[in-house]
Amino acid sequence: MNIGRRHIAALGIAAAALLSTVSADAATAEEQVVAKRVEAFRAAQFARDPKALDKLCAPELSYSHSDARVEDKATFIANATNAKSKSVTLEYKDVSIRVVGTAAIVRFHWMAESESVPDGKRSNTNLAILMTWQKQNGVWKLLDRGSTKL
């Protein structure tokens, strides 16, 4: 059998298609792992669980609020778990995840209702969120978060 340029080109195209399928499947698997971490983060925020938040966040965390406050990891965890208010609902809607190497870009629509502990006053929050997760020592950690009021 003679192998010509057309055969080689066809083999190259087939190999490229196979590799893109394999890498797409790998990305999908990583995206699923990140999705589980994002849901664990949401649950930890709702429960105001400092130990869970500590495990999910990178030491270098930069947590930016929609009012322009920026917190490091320790400040974020302290403020997220204080007793000044309690979460009534917290939803992450329309979550999109894109893994790029050892980084994951996560976007979603944050919808929450909280209640002030001293007076019982309720308030709603409606935000667009951008998170960056980084794979550190084989584990996905929240590296930064930014939000914008909607």
N, C-alpha and C positions, 0 to 999 in steps of 0.2 A: 504494500500500500504506500502510495506517495503522499507525503504530508506537505502541503503547500502553505502559503501565507494565510489563506482563508481558514484552513483548519486551525492553525496556530492562533489566529485572531478569535475564532469561535471558542477555542479552549480558554483563552484569556478572558473573554466575556463571561463564560460559564464559571470560571474560577472567581472572578470578581463578584458575580451574583451570589455564589455560595458564601464567600467571605462576608459580604454585606449582610446576608441572612444570619450568619453565625454571630456577627457583632451586634446586629439588631436584637437578637435573642438575648445576648449577654447584657445589653443595655436595658432591656426590658426586665431582666432579673434584678439588676442593680436598682432600677427605678422602683421595683416592688419593695426592695429592702428599704429604700429611702422613704417610700410611702408609709411603711410600718413605723419608721422613726418619727415621721411627721405626725401621724395619728397618736403615737405615744406622747409626743410633746403636747398636742392638744389636750389629751386626757390629763397629763400632769399639770398643765395650766389650769384646767377646770377644777381639778382636785386640790390645787395649791400645794403640790407635793414637792418640797425642796430637794429631797434625795433623788427623785426621778428627774427633776430638771437639771440637777448637777450632773447626772450621768449622761444626759442628752446634749449638754452644751460643751463646746470647746473652751479651754481655759482662756483663749484669746477673744471670747465672745464680745461683739459690739452689737448692742440691742437698741435700735433707734425707734422712738415713738412718733406718732403722727403730730405731736405738739413740739417736736424738735429736740426733746430730751434724748440723750444718749447715755446708756448704762453699760458698765462692764458686767461680767458674769455675776460677781458677788452682789452688786447693787440690784441687778435684774431679779435674781432669785429672792433677795430680801423683800423687794417691793411686790413681786408677783405672789408671794405667799403670806403677806401681812393680813391682819384681820380687819382692815378698814372697810373692805367690801367683800361680797361673795358673788360668785358666778351663778346666774340662774340658767342661762343657756350659753353655749359656745360652739359655733359651727364653722368649719372650714369648707367653703363651697367652691366648686369649679377648680379643684386642685390640678395644677399641671407641674410635671416634674421632668427635667431634662438633665441627664447625667453627662458630664463632659470630663473624662479622665477621672481625677480624684475629687471633683467638685460636682455638686448637684444644685441646679437652679430650680427653686420651688416658688410658684406663684399661686395665690388663692384669694378668695373673697372671705374676709373675716366678718362674721355676724354674731354679735353677742348681746346679752342682756345681763346687767349686774345690779346688785342691790347694796346700797350703803348700809353698813352695819348699825351705826348709831341711830339713824332716822328711818330706815326702811325705804328710802327713796330709790326708785328704779331708773336706770338709764340704758340706752341702747348705743351700741358702737357698730359702725359700718365702715370697714377699711379694706383697702387693697394692700396685700402683703407680698413682699419679696424676701425670700430667705436664701441664704447660701449655706449649704451643708458641705463639709469636707470630710473625706475619708482619712482618719488618723489612726494609725496602727490597726488597720483593718475594720474600724468601726466608724460609722457615719455620725458626725457631731455637728451641731448647729454652730456655724462660725459667725454669721451676721444676719440681721433682720432689720428691715425697714418697712415703714407703713405710711400710707397716705389716706386721709379722710375722703370718703365718697359722699 
